[in-house]
Amino acid sequence: MPDNPGKPADDERRTFIRIAVTASAALAAGGIAAIGKSIINPQLASESPAPTTFPRVKVTNVSTLVVNSPVSFYYPLDNEPNILLKLGEKVSSGIGPDSDIVAFSQVCQHLGCTYGFQPAGTSPNCNKTFQSSKPVGYCCCHGSVYDLTNDAQVISGPAPRPLPRVIIEIDSAGDIYAMGMTPPTIFGHATGSTDVTQDLQGGNLVSQ
C-alpha cells in the first residue's frame, strides 16, 4: 500500500485551483481594461461615424425669389444661419438665368454675430449714418461690412476675412440646392479644410 494514497488527488486539486485562479485573473484584467477604454474613450464603436461629406439640401425654388429679398436657411448644420439672395445684377459666383443668385454664411467673421442684409441706398437701424452703395451685409455688433456682389469681401470693419459662400445649384425644375461651403472658416468651424468632418461638428446636419 502507498505511503500517501491521497497525494495524487491533492496534486490534481491544487493544479485545478491554480488554473482556475489564473483564468479568473485574466478575465478580470480583460474586464478592467474594457472599462478603462470606455472611460478614456466614451465614443464607442457602436456609434455612427462622423459624416464626411456636405449634405445636398433644397433651399427654395427660383420662381419664389424676389430681388433684394433674402431667403434665410440653415446649412450645413441646424445652428448655422445663411442667406440666399437674388441681387438683380450679374455678380461674381452668381448662378441662375441672370447669374445674380448667391448665398453666404450669415455669421460675421469677426466675433460670430449675425449680420443683416442692406440693399443699395439703405441704412441699418443701428447706424443711420451708414448708407450702402451696393448690396452688402452689415454687422451691427462692430460695423463689419461685406460686399455681397463680390464674394462677400470685407469692405470695412474689424472682420478679418470674407464670408464663406454656400455652393448652390439649380436643377431643371428650378429648385435651388445647397451643396457645400467654400473657405474661409465659418466662425467656430473649419470650412474649406481637407478634413470635412471638422466642418460638420458642433451641431446636427440639416436634412430634407
C-alpha positions as CSV (number, residue, x, y, z in Angstrom):
1,M,0.0,0.0,0.0
2,P,1.4,3.5,-0.9
3,D,2.7,5.6,2.0
4,N,0.4,8.6,1.0
5,P,-2.5,7.3,-1.0
6,G,-4.2,10.8,-1.1
7,K,-1.3,12.7,-2.6
8,P,-2.1,12.3,-6.3
9,A,-5.6,13.6,-5.7
10,D,-4.3,16.6,-3.7
11,D,-1.9,17.4,-6.5
12,E,-4.6,17.3,-9.1
13,R,-6.8,19.5,-6.9
14,R,-4.0,22.1,-6.4
15,T,-3.3,22.1,-10.2
16,F,-7.0,22.7,-10.9
17,I,-7.2,25.5,-8.4
18,R,-4.1,27.1,-9.8
19,I,-5.5,27.1,-13.4
20,A,-8.9,28.4,-12.2
21,V,-7.2,31.3,-10.4
22,T,-5.1,32.2,-13.4
23,A,-8.1,32.1,-15.7
24,S,-10.1,34.3,-13.3
25,A,-7.3,36.8,-13.1
26,A,-7.0,37.0,-16.9
27,L,-10.8,37.6,-17.3
28,A,-10.7,40.2,-14.5
29,A,-7.9,42.0,-16.2
30,G,-9.7,42.0,-19.5
31,G,-12.8,43.4,-17.9
32,I,-10.8,46.2,-16.2
33,A,-9.2,47.0,-19.5
34,A,-12.5,47.3,-21.3
35,I,-13.9,49.5,-18.6
36,G,-10.8,51.7,-18.8
37,K,-11.2,52.0,-22.5
38,S,-14.8,53.1,-22.1
39,I,-13.8,55.8,-19.6
40,I,-10.9,57.1,-21.7
41,N,-12.8,57.0,-25.0
42,P,-16.6,57.2,-24.4
43,Q,-17.2,57.2,-28.2
44,L,-17.9,53.5,-28.5
45,A,-17.6,51.6,-31.7
46,S,-21.3,51.2,-31.9
47,E,-21.8,55.0,-32.5
48,S,-22.3,56.2,-36.0
49,P,-19.2,57.6,-37.7
50,A,-19.0,61.4,-38.3
51,P,-20.3,62.5,-41.7
52,T,-17.6,63.1,-44.3
53,T,-19.5,65.0,-47.0
54,F,-21.7,68.0,-47.1
55,P,-25.4,67.3,-47.4
56,R,-27.5,68.3,-50.5
57,V,-30.4,70.2,-49.3
58,K,-33.2,72.1,-51.1
59,V,-33.4,75.7,-50.1
60,T,-36.1,77.2,-52.3
61,N,-37.3,77.4,-55.9
62,V,-36.1,80.1,-58.2
63,S,-39.7,81.1,-59.0
64,T,-40.2,82.3,-55.5
65,L,-37.2,84.7,-55.4
66,V,-37.7,88.5,-55.3
67,V,-34.8,90.9,-56.0
68,N,-33.2,92.0,-52.7
69,S,-35.5,89.9,-50.6
70,P,-33.2,87.5,-48.7
71,V,-34.2,83.8,-48.0
72,S,-32.9,82.6,-44.7
73,F,-31.9,79.0,-44.2
74,Y,-29.6,76.8,-42.0
75,Y,-26.7,74.9,-43.6
76,P,-24.8,72.6,-43.2
77,L,-25.7,72.4,-39.5
78,D,-29.0,73.2,-37.9
79,N,-27.4,76.1,-36.0
80,E,-25.5,77.7,-38.9
81,P,-27.6,80.6,-40.5
82,N,-27.2,81.6,-44.1
83,I,-28.9,83.9,-46.6
84,L,-29.7,83.3,-50.2
85,L,-30.2,86.4,-52.4
86,K,-31.3,87.4,-55.9
87,L,-29.4,90.6,-56.4
88,G,-30.8,91.8,-59.7
89,E,-27.4,92.2,-61.3
90,K,-24.8,89.8,-62.6
91,V,-22.3,89.1,-59.8
92,S,-19.2,87.1,-59.0
93,S,-20.2,83.4,-58.5
94,G,-23.8,84.2,-59.2
95,I,-26.0,81.4,-60.6
96,G,-29.4,81.2,-62.4
97,P,-30.6,82.7,-65.7
98,D,-29.3,86.2,-64.7
99,S,-26.2,85.0,-62.8
100,D,-27.4,87.0,-59.8
101,I,-28.3,84.4,-57.2
102,V,-25.8,83.9,-54.4
103,A,-25.8,82.5,-50.9
104,F,-23.4,83.2,-47.9
105,S,-23.0,82.3,-44.3
106,Q,-24.7,84.9,-42.2
107,V,-22.2,84.5,-39.3
108,C,-19.9,87.5,-39.1
109,Q,-16.3,86.5,-39.3
110,H,-15.3,88.9,-36.5
111,L,-16.9,87.6,-33.3
112,G,-19.7,85.4,-34.6
113,C,-22.7,87.8,-34.6
114,T,-25.4,87.5,-37.2
115,Y,-25.3,90.4,-39.7
116,G,-28.1,91.9,-41.7
117,F,-28.7,92.4,-45.4
118,Q,-28.7,96.0,-46.7
119,P,-29.8,96.7,-50.3
120,A,-28.2,99.6,-52.1
121,G,-29.2,103.0,-50.8
122,T,-30.4,101.8,-47.4
123,S,-29.1,102.1,-43.8
124,P,-29.2,99.7,-40.9
125,N,-31.3,100.6,-37.9
126,C,-28.3,100.5,-35.7
127,N,-26.3,103.1,-37.8
128,K,-28.3,105.6,-39.8
129,T,-25.1,107.5,-40.8
130,F,-24.1,104.5,-43.0
131,Q,-25.8,104.2,-46.4
132,S,-24.9,101.3,-48.6
133,S,-23.8,102.0,-52.2
134,K,-24.4,98.4,-53.2
135,P,-26.0,95.2,-51.7
136,V,-24.0,94.5,-48.5
137,G,-24.0,92.5,-45.3
138,Y,-23.8,94.9,-42.3
139,C,-23.0,93.7,-38.8
140,C,-24.4,95.9,-36.1
141,C,-22.2,94.4,-33.4
142,H,-19.0,96.1,-34.6
143,G,-19.7,97.6,-38.0
144,S,-18.2,95.0,-40.4
145,V,-19.4,95.4,-43.9
146,Y,-19.3,92.7,-46.6
147,D,-19.6,93.2,-50.4
148,L,-22.2,90.6,-51.4
149,T,-21.7,91.4,-55.1
150,N,-18.0,90.4,-54.9
151,D,-17.9,87.1,-53.0
152,A,-18.6,88.8,-49.7
153,Q,-15.2,90.5,-49.5
154,V,-14.7,92.8,-46.5
155,I,-15.3,96.5,-47.3
156,S,-14.7,97.8,-43.8
157,G,-14.8,97.0,-40.2
158,P,-12.8,94.6,-37.9
159,A,-13.8,91.3,-39.8
160,P,-10.5,89.6,-40.7
161,R,-11.8,87.7,-43.8
162,P,-14.7,87.4,-46.2
163,L,-17.8,85.3,-45.6
164,P,-17.9,81.7,-46.6
165,R,-20.0,81.2,-49.7
166,V,-22.7,78.4,-49.8
167,I,-22.2,76.4,-53.0
168,I,-25.6,76.3,-54.7
169,E,-27.0,74.8,-57.9
170,I,-30.4,74.9,-59.7
171,D,-32.0,71.8,-61.2
172,S,-34.2,71.6,-64.2
173,A,-37.3,72.2,-62.1
174,G,-35.8,75.5,-60.8
175,D,-35.2,74.1,-57.3
176,I,-32.1,75.5,-55.6
177,Y,-29.9,73.2,-53.6
178,A,-27.1,73.9,-51.1
179,M,-24.2,71.6,-51.9
180,G,-21.3,72.7,-49.7
181,M,-19.3,75.6,-48.4
182,T,-16.2,77.4,-49.6
183,P,-13.4,78.7,-47.4
184,P,-12.7,80.7,-45.3
185,T,-13.7,79.4,-41.9
186,I,-17.3,79.7,-40.7
187,F,-16.9,81.2,-37.2
188,G,-16.1,78.2,-34.9
189,H,-15.8,75.7,-37.7
190,A,-13.2,74.7,-40.3
191,T,-14.9,75.1,-43.6
192,G,-12.6,74.6,-46.5
193,S,-10.3,72.3,-44.6
194,T,-9.1,69.0,-46.1
195,D,-10.9,67.2,-43.3
196,V,-14.6,67.8,-44.0
197,T,-15.6,66.2,-40.7
198,Q,-14.3,69.4,-39.0
199,D,-16.8,71.4,-40.9
200,L,-19.7,69.3,-39.7
201,Q,-19.1,69.3,-35.9
202,G,-20.9,71.4,-33.3
203,G,-24.5,70.7,-34.4
204,N,-26.7,68.4,-36.3
205,L,-26.7,68.0,-40.1
206,V,-29.7,69.6,-41.8
207,S,-31.8,67.2,-43.8
208,Q,-34.6,67.4,-46.2
